[in-house]
Amino acid sequence: MARMKFIWDEERCMECNGCVTACKNEHEVPWGVNRRRVVTLNDGVPGEKSISVACMHCSDAPCMAVCPVNCFYRTDEGVVLHDKDVCIGCGYCSYACPFGAPQFPSQGTFGVRGKMDKCTFCAGGPEANGSQAEFEKYGRNRLAEGKLPACAEMCSTKALLAGDGDVVADIFRNRVVQRGKGAEVWGWGTAYGTKAGEGAKS
């Protein structure tokens, strides 16, 4: 069976935040929660890169290891999901995750975080597929409909790839081979005619 994975190609990202908007619109996530976010490194300087960050659905997920109530589980496709009916809102998962994927809604009484929320790879949750209860708790189950995550489908430059890990890895590998030298081919110099760190030619 296919093992679902995200792969990010920073050489193609134009920081449009289309993936972030697609996710929020598709799942109507709670206020204050971004299941996916775009982070720019070295913003405003030559060689800046933008990366789209969300749950990476780890093979050995640290959130699963630290959860005291075992609300996390892995599907047959390798997607790491959680059961909000079991979650106690302790926050251990948010400290353990290196990607900052588990988040808590900011709504509610001061000091009350409620249930954790995270990227589901558009695979819903433990409720019945396509049910109203599933949508209200976890968002739309696109995988059950035979579709890929909304964030990857919305990415106009196809910087964000999602699907069978072997397939998306082959796509990314072919891109790297065609570039020849990686960032040196498609980076700052190609766009502006100068090498990174150099001023404009006189």
LOPA-202384 format. One line per field, with one value per atom (N, C-alpha, C): residue number from 1; residue in one letter; atom name; x, z, y. Coordinates in pm, whole numbers, plus 32768, in hexadecimal, padded with zeros to 4 digits. Atoms other than C-alpha are relative to their C-alpha. Layout:
BEGIN
i [NUM  ...]
aa [A  ...]
at [CA  ...]
c1 [X  ...]
c3 [Z  ...]
c2 [Y  ...]
***
This chain:
BEGIN
i [1  1  1  2  2  2  3  3  3  4  4  4  5  5  5  6  6  6  7  7  7  8  8  8  9  9  9  10  10  10  11  11  11  12  12  12  13  13  13  14  14  14  15  15  15  16  16  16  17  17  17  18  18  18  19  19  19  20  20  20  21  21  21  22  22  22  23  23  23  24  24  24  25  25  25  26  26  26  27  27  27  28  28  28  29  29  29  30  30  30  31  31  31  32  32  32  33  33  33  34  34  34  35  35  35  36  36  36  37  37  37  38  38  38  39  39  39  40  40  40  41  41  41  42  42  42  43  43  43  44  44  44  45  45  45  46  46  46  47  47  47  48  48  48  49  49  49  50  50  50  51  51  51  52  52  52  53  53  53  54  54  54  55  55  55  56  56  56  57  57  57  58  58  58  59  59  59  60  60  60  61  61  61  62  62  62  63  63  63  64  64  64  65  65  65  66  66  66  67  67  67  68  68  68  69  69  69  70  70  70  71  71  71  72  72  72  73  73  73  74  74  74  75  75  75  76  76  76  77  77  77  78  78  78  79  79  79  80  80  80  81  81  81  82  82  82  83  83  83  84  84  84  85  85  85  86  86  86  87  87  87  88  88  88  89  89  89  90  90  90  91  91  91  92  92  92  93  93  93  94  94  94  95  95  95  96  96  96  97  97  97  98  98  98  99  99  99  100  100  100  101  101  101  102  102  102  103  103  103  104  104  104  105  105  105  106  106  106  107  107  107  108  108  108  109  109  109  110  110  110  111  111  111  112  112  112  113  113  113  114  114  114  115  115  115  116  116  116  117  117  117  118  118  118  119  119  119  120  120  120  121  121  121  122  122  122  123  123  123  124  124  124  125  125  125  126  126  126  127  127  127  128  128  128  129  129  129  130  130  130  131  131  131  132  132  132  133  133  133  134  134  134  135  135  135  136  136  136  137  137  137  138  138  138  139  139  139  140  140  140  141  141  141  142  142  142  143  143  143  144  144  144  145  145  145  146  146  146  147  147  147  148  148  148  149  149  149  150  150  150  151  151  151  152  152  152  153  153  153  154  154  154  155  155  155  156  156  156  157  157  157  158  158  158  159  159  159  160  160  160  161  161  161  162  162  162  163  163  163  164  164  164  165  165  165  166  166  166  167  167  167  168  168  168  169  169  169  170  170  170  171  171  171  172  172  172  173  173  173  174  174  174  175  175  175  176  176  176  177  177  177  178  178  178  179  179  179  180  180  180  181  181  181  182  182  182  183  183  183  184  184  184  185  185  185  186  186  186  187  187  187  188  188  188  189  189  189  190  190  190  191  191  191  192  192  192  193  193  193  194  194  194  195  195  195  196  196  196  197  197  197  198  198  198  199  199  199  200  200  200  201  201  201  202  202  202]
aa [M  M  M  A  A  A  R  R  R  M  M  M  K  K  K  F  F  F  I  I  I  W  W  W  D  D  D  E  E  E  E  E  E  R  R  R  C  C  C  M  M  M  E  E  E  C  C  C  N  N  N  G  G  G  C  C  C  V  V  V  T  T  T  A  A  A  C  C  C  K  K  K  N  N  N  E  E  E  H  H  H  E  E  E  V  V  V  P  P  P  W  W  W  G  G  G  V  V  V  N  N  N  R  R  R  R  R  R  R  R  R  V  V  V  V  V  V  T  T  T  L  L  L  N  N  N  D  D  D  G  G  G  V  V  V  P  P  P  G  G  G  E  E  E  K  K  K  S  S  S  I  I  I  S  S  S  V  V  V  A  A  A  C  C  C  M  M  M  H  H  H  C  C  C  S  S  S  D  D  D  A  A  A  P  P  P  C  C  C  M  M  M  A  A  A  V  V  V  C  C  C  P  P  P  V  V  V  N  N  N  C  C  C  F  F  F  Y  Y  Y  R  R  R  T  T  T  D  D  D  E  E  E  G  G  G  V  V  V  V  V  V  L  L  L  H  H  H  D  D  D  K  K  K  D  D  D  V  V  V  C  C  C  I  I  I  G  G  G  C  C  C  G  G  G  Y  Y  Y  C  C  C  S  S  S  Y  Y  Y  A  A  A  C  C  C  P  P  P  F  F  F  G  G  G  A  A  A  P  P  P  Q  Q  Q  F  F  F  P  P  P  S  S  S  Q  Q  Q  G  G  G  T  T  T  F  F  F  G  G  G  V  V  V  R  R  R  G  G  G  K  K  K  M  M  M  D  D  D  K  K  K  C  C  C  T  T  T  F  F  F  C  C  C  A  A  A  G  G  G  G  G  G  P  P  P  E  E  E  A  A  A  N  N  N  G  G  G  S  S  S  Q  Q  Q  A  A  A  E  E  E  F  F  F  E  E  E  K  K  K  Y  Y  Y  G  G  G  R  R  R  N  N  N  R  R  R  L  L  L  A  A  A  E  E  E  G  G  G  K  K  K  L  L  L  P  P  P  A  A  A  C  C  C  A  A  A  E  E  E  M  M  M  C  C  C  S  S  S  T  T  T  K  K  K  A  A  A  L  L  L  L  L  L  A  A  A  G  G  G  D  D  D  G  G  G  D  D  D  V  V  V  V  V  V  A  A  A  D  D  D  I  I  I  F  F  F  R  R  R  N  N  N  R  R  R  V  V  V  V  V  V  Q  Q  Q  R  R  R  G  G  G  K  K  K  G  G  G  A  A  A  E  E  E  V  V  V  W  W  W  G  G  G  W  W  W  G  G  G  T  T  T  A  A  A  Y  Y  Y  G  G  G  T  T  T  K  K  K  A  A  A  G  G  G  E  E  E  G  G  G  A  A  A  K  K  K  S  S  S]
at [N  CA  C  N  CA  C  N  CA  C  N  CA  C  N  CA  C  N  CA  C  N  CA  C  N  CA  C  N  CA  C  N  CA  C  N  CA  C  N  CA  C  N  CA  C  N  CA  C  N  CA  C  N  CA  C  N  CA  C  N  CA  C  N  CA  C  N  CA  C  N  CA  C  N  CA  C  N  CA  C  N  CA  C  N  CA  C  N  CA  C  N  CA  C  N  CA  C  N  CA  C  N  CA  C  N  CA  C  N  CA  C  N  CA  C  N  CA  C  N  CA  C  N  CA  C  N  CA  C  N  CA  C  N  CA  C  N  CA  C  N  CA  C  N  CA  C  N  CA  C  N  CA  C  N  CA  C  N  CA  C  N  CA  C  N  CA  C  N  CA  C  N  CA  C  N  CA  C  N  CA  C  N  CA  C  N  CA  C  N  CA  C  N  CA  C  N  CA  C  N  CA  C  N  CA  C  N  CA  C  N  CA  C  N  CA  C  N  CA  C  N  CA  C  N  CA  C  N  CA  C  N  CA  C  N  CA  C  N  CA  C  N  CA  C  N  CA  C  N  CA  C  N  CA  C  N  CA  C  N  CA  C  N  CA  C  N  CA  C  N  CA  C  N  CA  C  N  CA  C  N  CA  C  N  CA  C  N  CA  C  N  CA  C  N  CA  C  N  CA  C  N  CA  C  N  CA  C  N  CA  C  N  CA  C  N  CA  C  N  CA  C  N  CA  C  N  CA  C  N  CA  C  N  CA  C  N  CA  C  N  CA  C  N  CA  C  N  CA  C  N  CA  C  N  CA  C  N  CA  C  N  CA  C  N  CA  C  N  CA  C  N  CA  C  N  CA  C  N  CA  C  N  CA  C  N  CA  C  N  CA  C  N  CA  C  N  CA  C  N  CA  C  N  CA  C  N  CA  C  N  CA  C  N  CA  C  N  CA  C  N  CA  C  N  CA  C  N  CA  C  N  CA  C  N  CA  C  N  CA  C  N  CA  C  N  CA  C  N  CA  C  N  CA  C  N  CA  C  N  CA  C  N  CA  C  N  CA  C  N  CA  C  N  CA  C  N  CA  C  N  CA  C  N  CA  C  N  CA  C  N  CA  C  N  CA  C  N  CA  C  N  CA  C  N  CA  C  N  CA  C  N  CA  C  N  CA  C  N  CA  C  N  CA  C  N  CA  C  N  CA  C  N  CA  C  N  CA  C  N  CA  C  N  CA  C  N  CA  C  N  CA  C  N  CA  C  N  CA  C  N  CA  C  N  CA  C  N  CA  C  N  CA  C  N  CA  C  N  CA  C  N  CA  C  N  CA  C  N  CA  C  N  CA  C  N  CA  C  N  CA  C  N  CA  C  N  CA  C  N  CA  C  N  CA  C  N  CA  C  N  CA  C  N  CA  C  N  CA  C  N  CA  C  N  CA  C  N  CA  C  N  CA  C  N  CA  C  N  CA  C  N  CA  C  N  CA  C  N  CA  C  N  CA  C  N  CA  C  N  CA  C  N  CA  C  N  CA  C  N  CA  C  N  CA  C  N  CA  C  N  CA  C  N  CA  C  N  CA  C  N  CA  C  N  CA  C]
c1 [8054  8000  8058  7FB5  8074  8011  7FE5  8116  8003  800F  80AC  806C  7F98  81B5  7FF3  7FED  81ED  8093  7F78  8322  7FFA  7FFF  837E  8079  7F96  8448  800E  7FF4  84C1  802C  7FD5  8551  7F88  8076  83ED  7FA0  805F  8342  800B  8002  82D8  7FB9  8036  8249  7F75  8085  80E3  7F9D  8056  804C  7F7D  8075  7F54  7FE2  8012  7F8D  7FBE  803A  7F38  7F6C  808A  7DFB  7FA8  804D  7D8B  7FDB  8019  7DAB  7F96  8062  7CEC  7F75  8081  7BD8  7FC1  8033  7BB7  7FC9  8022  7BA1  7FBE  803B  7B1D  803F  7FB6  7C2A  7FE3  8020  7BFD  8058  7FB6  7C6A  8081  7F81  7DD7  8051  7FB9  7E39  801E  7FD9  7EFB  803B  7FCC  7F22  807A  7F8C  8019  8027  7FD1  80F1  807D  7F89  81FD  8063  7F95  8344  806D  7F95  8447  8080  7F7D  85B4  8055  7FAE  86A4  7FAE  805E  8582  8041  7FCF  85E9  8091  7F73  874D  8012  7FE7  87E1  8007  8000  87A6  7F91  806E  8668  7FB1  804E  8597  7F80  807E  842E  7FDE  8026  83B6  7F74  8087  8257  8006  7FEF  8240  7F77  8077  8136  802C  7FE1  8122  803F  7FBB  8217  7FD9  8033  8161  8075  7F83  82A3  7FEC  8002  82F0  800E  7FED  835E  7FDA  8031  8286  8016  7FEA  82F9  7F7E  807F  8194  7FBD  8039  8123  8049  7FAE  8241  7FE3  800F  81F5  7F6F  808D  8076  7FDC  801D  800A  7F7F  8080  7EB2  7FF5  7FFC  7F18  7F90  8069  7E2E  802F  7FCB  7F14  7FFD  7FFA  7F02  802C  7FCF  7F8E  7FA5  8057  7EB1  8053  7FBB  7F04  8054  7FB4  7F7F  8075  7F91  8077  7FE2  8028  7FB2  7FED  800C  7FD3  7F89  807A  7E7E  7FEF  801A  7DF1  7F6A  808C  7CAB  7FE3  801D  7C23  7FA9  8052  7B33  8057  7FA4  7C60  8061  7F9F  7D43  7FD6  801B  7D60  803B  7FCB  7E0E  8079  7F8C  7F4E  8070  7F9B  802C  8085  7F80  8141  8027  7FE4  8122  8038  7FD1  8157  8091  7F73  82A0  8059  7FAF  8315  8012  7FFD  82CB  8068  7F9D  83F7  7FCA  803B  830E  7F94  8068  821C  7F76  807F  80FB  7F89  8074  8019  7FED  8020  7F6C  7F7B  807D  7E53  7FB5  804F  7D34  800D  7FF7  7D41  7F78  8086  7BC9  7FE7  8027  7B27  802E  7FDC  7B5E  8096  7F72  7CAF  803F  7FBB  7DA1  7FCE  8036  7CCD  8021  7FD3  7D6A  7FA5  8056  7C78  804E  7FC4  7CCB  8068  7F98  7E03  7FCC  8024  7DE3  8081  7F89  7ED6  7FD8  8013  7EFE  7FD7  8030  7E42  8022  7FE5  7ECF  7F7C  8088  7D61  7FC6  8031  7D12  7F97  8069  7C0C  802F  7FE1  7C07  7FBA  8039  7B77  7F69  8090  7A0D  7FE6  8024  7951  8028  7FD3  79E1  7F8F  8061  792B  7F8F  806C  7850  800F  7FFD  77F4  8057  7FAE  7899  8094  7F74  79DF  802A  7FDD  79D7  800D  7FFD  798C  807C  7F8B  7AAD  8084  7F80  7BB4  8006  8001  7B48  7FD9  802B  7B03  8060  7FB1  7B7A  8011  7FE8  7C08  803B  7FC5  7CCE  7F94  806F  7B89  7FB7  803D  7B0F  805D  7F9F  7C44  804E  7FB9  7CDF  807A  7F89  7E29  7FE2  8015  7E4E  7FED  8022  7DC1  8079  7F8B  7F09  8056  7FAC  7FCA  7FBB  8048  7EBA  7FF9  8009  7EAC  8086  7F7C  8025  8015  7FFC  8046  8085  7F7D  81BB  8026  7FE7  81A2  807E  7F92  82A5  7FDC  802F  81D3  7FC5  802E  81A6  7FC9  803B  80C9  7FCD  8032  806C  8057  7FAE  8116  8092  7F77  826F  8062  7FA5  8320  7FED  801D  8274  8032  7FD6  82B0  8098  7F6D  841A  803F  7FCD  8452  7FF0  8016  83BB  806B  7F9E  849E  808D  7F7C  85CF  8019  7FF2  8591  8016  7FED  8577  8090  7F77  86C6  8063  7FA6  876E  7FFB  800D  86E5  803E  7FC2  875F  8096  7F71  88BF  8050  7FB2  894C  7FA8  8059  881F  7FE7  8021  87FA  8051  7FAC  8918  7FC1  803E  884B  7F84  8081  86FB  7FF8  8001  8762  8002  7FFF  87A0  8040  7FB7  8898  7FAF  8053  87A6  7F94  806C  8694  8031  7FD4  8765  8084  7F86  88A1  807D  7F8C  898A  8005  7FF3  8A11  7FD3  802D  8988  8070  7FA0  8A38  804A  7FBD  8ABC  7FA0  8053  8A3B  7FE0  8025  89A7  807B  7F8F  8A99  7FF7  7FFF  8B05  800C]
c3 [8000  8000  8000  8009  7FB4  8089  7F85  80CF  7FDD  8024  80BD  8041  7FCF  80DF  7FBC  803A  80A7  7FD9  8024  7FEC  7FD4  801C  7FD3  7FAA  805A  7EB5  800F  7FE2  7F36  7F88  8076  7DE1  7FAE  804E  7D59  804C  7FAF  7E78  7FE4  8014  7E36  8074  7F84  7F94  7FEC  801B  7F1A  8070  7F93  804C  7FCF  8035  7F69  804A  7FB6  8029  8087  7F7E  8173  7FF1  8018  80E7  7FD9  802C  8040  8076  7F8A  8188  805A  7FA8  8257  7FC2  8044  8152  7FF8  8012  811E  8081  7F82  828D  8067  7FA1  8336  808A  7F84  8440  8064  7F98  858D  7FF5  7FFF  85B2  8053  7FB9  8618  7FE0  8024  8581  7F6A  808C  843B  7FF5  8010  83E2  7FA6  8056  82D9  8001  8004  82D5  7FAA  8052  81F3  8051  7FB4  829B  7F9F  8057  81E9  804F  7FC1  8246  7FB9  8036  8215  7FAB  8048  81AF  7FD7  8032  80D4  7FD8  8028  808E  7F91  806C  7F62  8035  7FD8  7F7A  805E  7FA6  804A  7FCA  8024  804A  8052  7FB9  80A6  8003  7FF1  812C  803A  7FCF  816A  8069  7F8E  82BE  8032  7FC4  8345  803F  7FCC  83E6  7F91  8065  832E  8008  7FF4  839A  800A  7FEA  8421  800F  7FED  8415  8094  7F71  8581  8046  7FD7  85F1  8095  7F73  8736  804A  7FBF  877A  8035  7FD4  878E  807A  7F93  8879  8085  7F81  897A  802F  7FD9  897C  8073  7F8D  8AD5  7FF4  800F  8A5C  7F7C  8080  890C  7FA2  805B  8841  7F6E  8089  8710  7FCB  8041  8617  7F6F  808A  84BF  7FA8  805C  839A  7FAB  8059  829E  7F98  8062  81B4  803F  7FBD  82B9  8030  7FD3  8315  8098  7F6E  8484  8023  7FD9  850F  8097  7F70  8667  8019  7FD8  871D  8064  7FAA  87AD  8078  7F8F  888C  8070  7F9D  893E  8033  7FDE  893E  807F  7F84  8A93  7FFE  800C  8A16  8056  7FA7  8ADE  7FBC  8049  89CD  7FEE  800F  89DE  7F6D  808E  8868  7FBF  803C  8814  8024  7FD8  88D6  7FB9  803B  883A  7F69  8093  86CC  7FD1  8032  8618  7F98  8068  8512  8035  7FC7  8601  7FC9  8040  8565  8060  7FA5  8694  803B  7FCE  86F5  8049  7FB6  87D8  7FD4  8025  877A  8069  7FA2  8815  8033  7FD1  8846  808B  7F7F  8997  8074  7F85  8AFC  800D  7FED  8B58  804C  7FBF  8BAE  7FDA  802A  8B11  7F6D  8089  89D7  7FB1  8046  8985  7FC0  8042  8896  7F9A  8060  87C4  7F71  808D  864C  7FAF  8054  853A  7F72  808A  83C8  7FFF  800A  836C  7F79  8088  820A  7FB4  8038  81AE  8007  7FEE  8237  806D  7F9C  8338  8087  7F7B  8482  8018  7FE0  8539  7FE9  801A  84F0  7F76  8081  83C8  7F8D  8072  8279  7FC5  803F  81EE  805A  7FA5  8321  802E  7FCC  83B2  807D  7F86  84FB  7FDD  802A  8446  7FCF  8035  838F  806F  7F94  84CB  8056  7FAA  858B  7FB5  8046  8480  7F75  8088  8338  7F9A  806E  81E8  7FEC  801A  819C  7F69  8090  803F  7FD3  8026  8042  7FE7  8014  8067  7F7D  8080  7F31  7F8A  806A  7E6E  7FD4  8022  7E76  8058  7FB2  7EF2  805C  7FA7  8007  7FB2  8044  7FA7  7FF1  8006  7FF5  7F87  8070  7EF1  7F7B  807C  7DEA  7FDF  8016  7E1A  7FD9  801A  7DF9  7F6B  808F  7CAB  7FBF  8038  7C7F  801B  7FD9  7D03  8054  7FA0  7E0C  806B  7F9B  7EFF  7FBA  803A  7E98  806F  7F9E  7F4D  7FB8  8038  7F11  8029  7FE6  7F02  800C  7FE6  7F99  7F93  806A  7E88  7F82  8079  7D70  800C  7FF1  7DFB  800F  7FF6  7E4F  7F75  8089  7CE2  7FB5  8041  7C6A  802D  7FCA  7D4F  7FD0  802C  7CF2  7F6F  808C  7B7E  7FF1  8005  7BBF  8022  7FD5  7C73  7F92  806B  7B5A  7F8C  806F  7A52  801E  7FDA  7B14  7FF1  8011  7B0A  807A  7F8E  7C24  8072  7F92  7D04  8004  7FEB  7D8F  7FA8  8052  7CBC  7F79  8083  7B7F  8007  7FFB  7BF1  8068  7F91  7CFF  7FD8  800C  7D21  7F7D  8077  7C02  7F81  8076  7B01  7FF7  7FFF  7B6B  7FE9  8001  7B8D  7FB9  804D  7AC5  8054  7FA8  7BF3  805C  7FA1  7CDF  8089  7F79  7E40  804E  7FAE  7F20  7FB5  804E  7E00  7FE1  8026  7DA8  7F6D  808C  7C5C  7FAC  8059  7B36  7FCC  802F  7AC9  7F67]
c2 [7F89  8000  807D  7F82  8164  803F  7FB7  8226  8094  7F74  8392  8058  7FA5  84A2  8088  7F7B  8616  8010  7FD8  868E  8093  7F71  87FE  8024  7FD2  889A  8097  7F70  89EB  8052  7FB6  8A47  8032  7FD9  8A68  805C  7FB4  8B1F  8095  7F6F  8C88  8046  7FC8  8CBF  803F  7FCA  8CEF  7FDE  802F  8C3D  7FC1  8045  8B8C  7F7F  807D  8A49  8019  7FDD  8AF3  8021  7FD7  8B8F  7F8A  8075  8A4C  7FA8  8054  898C  803D  7FBE  8A8D  7FFF  7FFC  8AA4  7F75  8088  892D  7FC5  8043  88CC  805A  7FA1  8A07  7FEE  8017  89E4  806F  7F9C  8A9B  807D  7F83  8C04  7FF0  8008  8C20  7F85  807A  8AD1  8002  8013  8AA6  7F75  8088  893A  7FFF  7FF0  89AB  8093  7F77  8AE3  8009  7FE9  8B78  8051  7FC0  8BD6  802A  7FCF  8CB0  800F  7FF9  8C89  8069  7F94  8DAE  8060  7FAA  8E8C  8084  7F80  8FB1  8003  8002  8F44  7F99  8061  8E8E  7F72  808C  8D1A  7FDA  8022  8D2C  7F8B  8076  8BF1  7FFE  8011  8BAE  7F6C  808C  8A61  7FF9  8017  89E3  7F93  805A  893C  7FCF  803D  884F  7F7D  8085  86F9  7FAD  8051  8617  7F6C  8089  84D8  7F9D  8048  8445  7F69  8091  82D2  7FDC  8015  82E8  8083  7F7C  840D  801A  7FE0  84B5  8024  7FE1  852E  7F82  8080  83C4  7FCA  8037  836F  8044  7FB7  847E  800C  7FED  847F  7FA1  8057  83FF  7FB1  8046  8391  7FB4  8049  82FA  8029  7FD3  83D4  7FFE  8006  83BB  7F71  8083  829F  8014  7FFA  824E  7FAB  8049  81E8  7FA0  805F  80D7  8048  7FB1  81EC  804B  7FBD  8268  808C  7F7B  83A3  7FFE  7FF7  8409  8057  7FB9  846D  7FFA  7FFF  84B0  7FFD  800A  8474  806F  7F8D  85B9  7FDA  802C  84FA  7FC7  8039  845F  806C  7F98  8594  804B  7FB7  8640  808E  7F78  877B  801D  7FEB  8748  804E  7FB4  87DB  7FBA  8046  86D5  7FF2  8015  8696  807E  7F83  8804  801C  7FF1  8802  7F9B  806B  86BB  8010  7FF9  870E  8067  7FA0  87AD  805F  7FAD  8843  805E  7FAA  88EF  7FE1  8024  8830  8001  7FFE  87F3  808C  7F7A  8938  7FFC  7FF6  89A6  807C  7F8B  8A8F  806D  7F90  8BEA  802C  7FDD  8BF9  7FC7  8037  8BBD  8055  7FBA  8C29  800C  7FEB  8CB8  7F8C  806E  8BA2  7F76  8082  8A90  7FEC  8016  8A01  7FA2  805E  88ED  7F8E  8073  87D1  802B  7FE4  87CB  7FF1  8008  8801  7FF4  8011  879B  7FDA  802D  874D  7F6D  808A  8610  7FC1  802D  85E9  7FF1  8005  8626  7F73  8088  84CB  7FF5  8004  852D  7FCF  8033  8476  7F7C  8084  8348  7FF6  8005  83AA  7FC0  803B  8312  805C  7FB1  8382  8054  7FA7  84B0  802D  7FDA  84DE  8090  7F77  8631  8009  8003  85D0  8002  8001  8587  808A  7F7C  86D5  8067  7F9E  879C  7FF2  8016  86FE  8007  8013  86BD  803F  7FCA  875A  7F98  8056  86C1  7F8B  8077  8560  7FF0  8004  858E  7F7A  8081  8448  7F97  805E  8384  801A  7FDC  843D  7FE6  801C  83D1  807B  7F85  852D  8011  7FDF  85B9  8074  7F8D  86BE  8082  7F84  8812  805B  7FA8  88C6  7FE0  8028  87FD  8019  7FE8  8819  8095  7F71  8993  803D  7FC7  89C9  8015  7FDF  8A7E  7FDB  8022  8A35  7F6F  808C  88CF  7FF2  8009  891D  7F9B  805E  8851  7F86  807E  86E6  7FA9  805A  85ED  7F85  807C  8485  7F8B  8076  8332  802C  7FD4  8369  7FDC  802A  82A4  8054  7FB4  8364  8090  7F75  84C2  800A  8000  8466  7FF7  800A  8402  8083  7F7F  854A  8064  7FA2  8612  7FDC  802E  8540  8029  7FDA  8581  8097  7F6E  86F8  8024  7FE3  86FB  7FDB  802C  8637  8062  7FA2  8726  8087  7F80  8856  7FFB  800E  87D1  8028  7FCF  88A5  802E  7FD9  88D5  8095  7F73  8A34  805D  7FA9  8ABF  801A  7FF0  8A8B  8059  7FBC  8B14  806F  7FA1  8C08  8091  7F6E  8D7C  802F  7FD6  8D98  7FF3  8013  8D0E  806B  7F9F  8DFC  808F  7F74  8F3A  8019  7FED  8EFE  8014  7FF5  8F0B  7F88  806D  8E08  802F  7FDF  8DFB  8044  7FB9  8EF5  806E  7F99  8FCE  8071  7F8F  9125  7FFE  7FF8  918A  8022  7FE6  918F  808F  7F75  92E9  8004]
***
